């Protein structure tokens, strides 16, 4: 397996090196005539080519087909044998049978385990990891380890950065994300952007106000371009090609071009005076970015002289250059992703939705086809094989597949439904994998399927090919019937009646607790004797599980009014024109489950009282009494994390403590109590910092300290000196953090 990965990596490395050379030549040819944004796109195409483990055959492909070494898989008479036991795979294209496989195996000294349901084939070649594989893997691990360690170091370096206390007017086009925060810290010398999901801008103290404006606009340009994601992603790709100097060159030039592309975005609207100010800002940080890790984006990186020269001579590209650049990029993207097709290759690995996969039932010997349909669905029913379906093979398609060994997969049967699936070993079909087999190459392909954002189930009825399911079928949360499809979705139990495309059958809204109880019941399939498509038949089960379904609609109740108000706000108009009384009642009955008796909305997954509204927002930051046990839990957790992370904190189980409080608090106290508990948490951590610094004034978060110093502290010792100041809890460290203060006192002395 490692050998196969290394061979593929070497092949991709050669392709990638050729493409780097092409981009470097283009970069030199266009120089300042084309925006760096277009050059960055070419670098991203290089990175994508390095992570795509297969090539598209195309007449326009200029890259040669490369084959390195031999695969450690034995191919005999067009059959594919993996080194490990697999489920049986039947190939209809050449009429092979189990008998043929046994005969072939005997001729090549391959053992067949005849007393098993599965045909077990072992290659006579031995698998072992040799020195090149060890060296390559070691390099990958070191590179990824360096990436992880430096990321953590940067995170600790800015752990205690201070949020901004000023506002700078920035044009709306620059204000790309209202959640972007700006922080100041003494531990850096140059501004930079850091973070993946929620990037933050970090500024050093002493930066002039004029420089701040340019710096912030530059960093916002990085966010608009998603550079905080693409740069570390490119390095992660580099980690697997660490031995190729051309890939290192690509990373260095990409980082440089990325900075200049952001310069162009910023100065595009500047006059000459503003450009001079921007150039001065670049000069002010020149040479100071040593020590800034490559996974942050420092303002002063890349060649300063070249950046200033480009800033002062910048001219916006005309539409001719823009259109030409887009055309060139489109052409190169096709060239980059393809290799030149050869006459004897025959098949490609770009597959059409209609490609079918022949498999065989190990119990009955019946032949089936695995039929892919959508790339974000990951489980398929196996339908009976028919000759005419076998002719539907690879043509043009936007689905891309990469090679996986057959030993990674096996055929499984769903005991509840009797359906069979080909699945990845060790997985419960919850990974969005779409699997199919290429008859020409004798290989399994696994799609680069994206995780779908909403957990929904969709059924595609087709008289010829059967039905296709999402993962709820396998997880026991969905069932197919002759006339429809029943599934349990987040917050909903629904039956879709396929006979009537205008109606969905019926649905029942569920609270969080109701959903969890029903999910457990359905997963265990405690009772399958009743008609699951009939809502009336569900009522005894709903009664048993204490699930509300027969709601009395009282237009005078706050709950009813809250549901109607929500429908009016979200639909624009409710009821809509043409809605029948039955439809109006059904909409209200479904929506009302999301409201409590006071008419307050309770979003799925939360408890009542945790939704911030205009009414409660003004007083939610109010200090109230928090139960003793909750405060003790928060104190103990903060102490544990403070010691574990050397004062840098952690994020292990705080949310569990907040949830525990919210579940036991009254509805009216939940928002205020959550705010108050966060105040206690902040003071606990601050006190631990002060306690350590009282013993070692030079201590900084991340440095070692004596654990006993923190272990000796009790919650009472801290809370004795806490007082309420408006909407906050405060304390004066000087009152109780001294040489002989509470740090050394024992709990018995309280």
N, C-alpha and C positions, 0 to 999 in steps of 0.2 A: 504493500500500500504506500509506504514512504517512498519507495523507488519510483512508483508511478507518479506521485506528486512531484518528485524532483525532476523527472523527465519532462513533465508538462511545464514546470516552472522554468526550466532551461529553454524550452521551446518558446514560451511567452517572452522570456528575457531577450532572446534574439530578435523576435518581432518588435518588442518594445524598444530595443536599442536602435533598430533601423528607423523607427518612427521618431525617436528623439533626434536623430540626425536630420530627418526631414524638417522637423519643427525648427531646429537650430538654423538651418539654411534659410527657411522662410523668415525667421526672426531677423537674420542678418540682411536679407534682401529688402524687407520693407522698412526697417529701422524706425524712423519717426513718422513715416507716412501713414501708418495704421495704428489705431488705438491699441494699447496694451490689453484692453479687455478682450479683444479678439484673439490675441496671442494666448491669453490665459485659457480660453476655451480649447485651443489646440492642446495645451498641456493637460487639461482635464480629459480630453479624448485619449491622450497617451496613457493616463492613469486608468481609465476605464478599460482600455485594451489589455492592460496588464492584469486586471482582475477577471476578465472574461476568459474562462478556461477552454473555450472552443472557438473555432473560426468559421465564418460563413464562406462557403464557396461562391465565387462570383466571377464572371468574365472580366469585370473591371478591377478585380483585386490585383495589386501589383506585388504583394508579398508572396514569396515562394512558399510552397508547402514544405514543412520541415519535419523530419522524423528522426528522433534520437533513440538509439538503443533498441532493446526488445522489451515488450511488456512481460511482466511476470504472470501472465495468464496464458494458458495453453489453448490455442485455437486449432481444432482438428475437424476437417471436413465441414467447415462453416459452422461449427458449434462453438459456443462460448462456455468455458468451464471456469468457475471461480475457484480460488484456493480454499474457500470455506464452504460448509454445507449451506445450501440455499433451498428455497421452495422450488418446485418443479416449474420450468418454463418451457412451453410447447411452441415450436416454431412451425407454422403452417406452410411457410413458403417453400420448404423442400420436403414435406411429408415425413419428417423425422418422427421416430417413436422411441419409447423407452428401450425397446429391443435394440434399435440401431445404436443408441448411446452405449449400451452394455457392450456391443460388439466392438465399437470404436475404442472403448476404454480398454478392452482386453488387448487390442493390437498395440496400444501405446502404454501399456503397463499402468493404467489408471484404475484405482479400485472403485467399485460401485457397491454401496451398502444396500443390498437388496432387501434386508429385513426391516427397512424403515419406510414410513409413508413418503419420505422425501428421497429424491435421488441425490446421493452425496458423492461429489466428484472432487478428488484432490489431485492437484498437479504434481508431477514427478519433480518439478523444480522446487527447491527449498527457498523459503523466504528468509532473508536475514538483512539486517541493517548494516551496511558497510561504512567505511570511513567518510566518503563524500556525503552520504546522507546525514551522518552524525554532525559533520562540520556545518552543513547547511542548516539543519535544525537548530544547532547551538547558536549560529548567527541570528536566526529568526527570533529565538527566545531572548537573546541578549538585547536585540533591537527593541522588541516589544517590552521587555523589562525596563530598559532605559526610558522608553516612552511613558510607562506607568509610573516609574519612580519620579521622573522630572515633573510629571503632571501633579503628583502629590506634593512635591516640594513647592511648586508654584502655588498650589492651593493653600498650603500652610503659610507661605510668605505673605499672602494677602488676607489671611484669616481674620485679622483684626483691623482691616482697612475701615476708614470712617466714611459713611455716606456723605454726599455733597450737602453743603449748607447754603448754596447760592444757586441762582438761576441765570442761564445765559440764553439770550434770544437767538433761536436758530430757525431758519425758514422751514415751513411745513414740509417741503420736499426732503429735508434732511432728517426730520423727526419720524423715523421709520417705525419705531416701536416704543409705545408709552411705558413699557416695562423695563427699558434699558436703564440701568442705574450707573451712577458715576461715584467713584470712591477715591479717597485720598489716603496715602500711606507714606510713612517715613522710610520704608524698607526698599524702595525702588528709586532709580535715578532717571528713568525714562518712562513716558506714558505707554500703556499697552492695553490690548483687549484680551480678555481671558474668559473661557467658559464655552461649553458646547450648547446646552439647551437654552440657558438664559445667560448669554454673555454679558460681562460687566466691563466698564471702562475704568481703569485704574490710573490715577494721576499722582505724580510726586508733589510734595509740598514745594513751594518756591516757584512754581510755574506761573509766568505772567498771565494776566487776564487775556491779552491779545493772543498769546500762544495757545491758551486753553480753547478758544473758539476754533482755531484751525485744527488743533489736535482732536477735539470732540467730533468735528465734522469728518475728519479723516477716519476715525474709528467707526463712526456711524456708516460710512461708505463700506467699510469691511463687512459690517453686519448686513447691509443691503445685498452685498454680493455673496453672503454666506461663506466668507473666507475663514471664519472661525471653525467651520466644519471641514471645508475642503483641504485646508493645510494639514491638520493632523491626520485626515484620511489619506492624503498623499504619502505622509510619512509612514503610516501603517502599511501601505502598499510597498513602499521602499523597504520595509523590514523584511519582506520575503524575497527581495531582489538585491540584498545588501552587497553582493559580490560584483554587481555590474556598475562600473563607474559612470556609464551613460545615464543610468537611472538616478544616481546621485546628482549628476549635472542637471537632469530634468527637474529634480526637487529644488535645487538651488536657484535655477533660472525662473521656475514657477513662483517661488517666494519673492524674488526680485520684481518680476513682472506684475505680480499681485499688488505690491506696494505702489508701483507706478500707475497701475490702473485706478487705484483709489485716489491717487494724486489728481489724475485727470478728472474723475468724477467731482472732486471738490472744486478745482480751479476752473471748471467749465463755465461757472457763472461769475467768476472773479474778473475785476478790472486789473490794470497793471499794478496799481497801488496794493490791492489785496494780494496779488501774487507775490509781490515783494515781501509782504508780511508773512505769507505762507513759507517762502524760502527762508526767511529769518527764523521761523519756528523750527524748520528742519535743521538749520545750522546750530540752534541752541541745544539740540539733543545729540548732535553728531558725536560719535565715539563713546557715548555713555551707555549703550545697550549691551555691553559685555555682561554676561551672567544671566541675561534674559533667555529663558528656554525657548526652543524652536516651536513649541506648541502654543505659546502666546504670540500675539502679533504686535511687536513694539513699533512705535511711531517712527523711530529713527533708524529702522533697518533698511537694507538694500543700499547700493552705492549712493551716498548722499550727493556727490558731485553730479552724477548722471540725472538723479531725480530733480535737482535744482535746475539743471540745464533744460530738462523737458518741461518743467513747470513754467519757466520764463519764456520758452518758445512755443508753448502749447497752442495748437490750432485745432478747432473742432473739425472732425472728419465730415466731408460732404456726403450727400446721399449716394453718389456714385461709388465712393470707397466703401460706404456701409453695405450697400447691396452686393458689391463685388466680394467683400469679406464674408458675408453670409453665404454666398454661393460657393466660395472656396471651402468654407468650413463644412458645408453640407456634402460637398464632393469628397473631402478628406475623411469625413466621418464614415462614409461608405467604404472608402479605400482602407481606412484603418481597421475596420471591423471584418474585413474579408481577406481571403487568400485566393490566389488564382486557381480557378477550377481546372481539374485535369480530366481527361477523357475516361480514365479507368476508375475514378472515384465513385461515380454513379449516384450516390445519395448525399444529401447534406444534412446538417443537424439543425436547420431551421425547419420546423414542422408545422403542418397545418392542423387546425382543430380536429380534422377528421381522421388523423392518424390513429390506427387501432393497434392494440397489443395482444397477441395471442398468448393465453395461459391455459393451464389445465388444472382441473379439480383433482386434488390428490386422493380424495375418497372415492369419487365416482368415475374418474377418468373423462368426465365431460369437458369439452373444449369451450373456452370463453374468450371474450375480447375485453380488454380494458380500454375505455373510450374517454379521452380527455375532452374537456369542454371549456371551462373557464379557468384562468390561471390562478385565481384566488380561492378556488375550492380545492379541497385536498383529499376527498374520498369519493370513489366511484363504484357504482354497481357493476358487476361483471355480467354481461348479457351473452346469450348464446351466439356462437360464431356462425357467420354466413359468408359464403364465398364472395358475394357482391360487395360486402363491407371491406374485404381485404384489399380491394382495389383503391380504396380511398387512402392515399398515402401522401408523403410530403410534397407540399407546393409552397408558394409564397405565404408567409404568415408573420405576424409580429410577436409570436411566442418564441422565446429563446430557451434552450435547454443545455445543461452541461452534464458531462459524463459522471456516472457513479457506478462502482462495481456491483454486480448482482449480489455479492455476498452481504451487502448492506441491507438487503430487503428479503421479505418473506411474505407468503400468502397467509392471511388470517381470516377467520370466520367470526362474524358477530353472532353470538349464541342466541341473542334475543330475536334477531330478524332473519337469521340464516344467510345473510349476504356475506360475500367474500371480498376482500380487498388486498391489494398488494401494498405493503407498508414498509417503512424504514424500521429496521430492527431496533427494539428498545423504546420505540416511541408509541404514543397512544393516538396517533393521527391528529395531533394538535399543533403541528408546526407549519401549516400551509405548504406542504410538499405536494406537488403534482407529479406523478410518476408515469412514465411510459417507456417502451422498449423499441429501439430502432432495429428493424429486422436485418438491415444490411450490415451494420457494424457490430451486432450482437452485444449491445451495451444498453444499460439503463440510463435514462436522462432524467434529471431532477430540476424542475423549473426554479428560476430565481423569483419565486412568488413573494409578493409583498404581503405583510400582515394587514389584513383589512381592518379599518378603524372601527367599524360597527359589527358586532357579533350577530349577524343575521343569517337566516337560512333561506335558500332559494331552491326551488325544485323546477327542473326543466323537463316537461313531459314530451315524449317523442315516441310515436308508435313503432319506429324502426329500431331505435337504439336504446330504449329503456329510459331509466331515470338516473339523474346525477344528484348527489347529495353533498351538503357541507358537513363539517365535522360534528355537528350535533347528532347526526345519525349514529356515529361511532361512540360518542360520549354518553349515549343513552338518553338524550334529551330531545330526540325527534323520532317520529314514526311516519311511515308512508302507508296509505290505505288506497283502495281501488279508486276512490273518488276524490281524494284530497291528501293533505299533509298536515300533521299535528306537530307543533314544536313549542318548546318553552324558551322564550326569549327573555332578556333582562327586563323584569317588570311586567311580563305578559305571558299568558297561556293562550295560544291561538290555534284555531283550526282553519286551514285554507281549503275551500271547496273548489276543486278544479273544474267542476261542471259549469260553474257560473263565473265567468271572468269579471263580471261587474261587482261581485260580492266576495268577501273573504271567508264567509261561514260565520264564525263567532270568535269573540276574544274576551278575555277577562284580565283586568288590571290587577297587579299584585303589589303589596307593600314589600319592603325588604325582607322582613321576617317571614311573610307568607311565601315569597319566592324561594327562600332557603329551605323551608320545610317541604315545599312541593318538588324542588330540585332533588332533594335527598330521596323523596318517595319515588320519583320517576327513575332516578339512577338505579335504585334497587329493584324497580319493577315489581312492587309488592303485589299488585293486582292487575292482571291483564284480561280478566274474564269479561269485563263489561265493554260496551261499544265506546271507544275513546273519541269517536267523531260526534257523539251525541252529548250535548252539554247537560241535558237532564240526567244522563247516566253518571256524570261527574259529581253531582251534588252530594251523594253520600261520602265520597272521598274528601270533598271540600269541607264538609261538616266535620269529618274525622280530624282533619288537619287544621281546623279552626280558621278557615279562609273565608272572608266576607265576600258574598256574591249577590245576595238578594237585598240590595240597598233600597231603602225607601227614599224616594226623591221628594224632599220638602222644600219648595221654592223659598220659604221664609227662613230656612236654616242658613247659618253662616257658611257651612260646608258647601251647600248647593251654590250659594252666591259666589263663593271663592272660585269654584270650578267654572261657572259661567263667565266670571270676570276674566279668568285666564284664557278661556276659549275666545272671548272677544278681543283680547289683547294680541293673541297669537295668530288668529285667523283673519283679523281685520274687520270681519263682520260675522256675527253669529246670532241666530242661525243664518246660514247662507240661503240665497234664493233657491227654491226648488227642493229644499230638504223636507222630508216628510216628518210627521210627529214621531214616528218610530225611530228615524235616523237621529233626530235631535235628542231624544231620550237616551239612545244608545251612546251618543257622544258624551253626554253629561255623566251617564252612569260609569263610563270608562274613566273619565277624567277625575271624577269626584274621589277616587281612591287615593289620589295624590294630595288630598287636603284633610286637615284634622277638623275637629268639632268647632274650633275657633275660626275656621276659614283660612288658616295659614297653610301655605304650600309646604309639603314635605318631599323634597326631591328624593328619588330612589337612591338608596345607599346611605341616607342620613337619618338623623332623629329630628323630631319637631323642635323648632326654635333655633335652628342653626342657619337659617336663611337670612342674610342681611337685606333689609328693606330700607326704604327712605324713612319709615317711621322709627325703626329701632337703631338705625345707624348712629344717630346723634348721641345716644347714651349707652352704646354697647361697650365703650371703654370706661367702664365703671368698676371700681374695686369692691368685691363682695367677699363673703366668707367662703373659704375652700375647705372641704373636709380634711381632717388630720391625716387620714390614711392616704389620700391622694397626694397631699404635699410630701408625705414621707416617701411615697413611690417615686415622685419626681426628684426629690433630693438624692435618694439612693442611686437612681439611674445616672444623674448628672455627675455624682461622685465617681461612679464606676467608669463612665466615659472619659472624665477628666484625667483620671489616672492612666487609663488605657491609651489615650491619645496624647499624653504629655501636655495637657492643657489646651490642645487644639480642638477638643470636642469631638462629637460623633453624631450619628443619627440612627441609632439602633432601634429603640422601642418607644420613643417619645410619643408617637402618634397613638400607640396603644393606651398610654396613660391618659391622654386627652379624651380618647374615646370612652375609657372607663368612667371618667368624670361625667362626660355628657350623658351617658346612659343612666347614671344615678341622680343627676341634678334635675330639678324641675324645669319645665319648658322655658319659663321666663328668665331663669338664671343661666341658661346654657351659654349664650353669647358672652355675657358679662363674666361668668366664671372662667370661660376659656381664656379671655383676656387677662384676668387676674392670675390664672395659673401660669401664663406665659411671663408675667412679671416676676413671679417667684422663681421660675426657671432662670431668668436672666440674672437675678440677684445671687442665686446659688453659684452660678458660674463665675460671676464677678468676684464673689468672696473668695472662691478657691484661688483665683489669680492673685488677689491681694495677699492671701495667706502665704503663698509660695514666695511672692516678691518681698514680703516682710522678712523672710529668712535669707533671700538672695536677690538683692535689688537689680542685679544684672540679668536675672532670668528672663528668657523670652519663650513664648509658646512654642513647643516643639523640643525644648531642652529637657534634659532629665532632671528629676527632683526626687526627694525622699517621699515615698508613698505614705509613710507613716504620718507625715505632716498633714495630709488630707484625710487619711483614715481616722485621725483623732478628732476631727470636726464633727459636731452633731448639728442637726437641724435647729434645735432650740437655741444653740449658741448664735446662729445667724438671725433667726426670726425675732429674737429679743430686741434687736437693734433696727428692725425694719419698721418704717412708718409710712402712712398714706400721705401722698402729696398730690392732691387733685385726682387725676385719672391714672396715676402711676404709684408704684411702690418704690421707696428709696431707702438708702441707708448711708451713714457717714463712716467710711472705713476707718477713719482716725479714731473713732469712738471705741473700737473693739479689736482692731488688728494691731497689736503691739508685741513687744518681745515676750512678755509673760501673759499674753491675753488668752482669749478663749481657745485658741488653737491648741494650747497645752492642757486645757481643762478637761477633766473626765466627765462623762455623762452623769456620774453620780453627784458631781458638784453643782448641778443645775438646780 
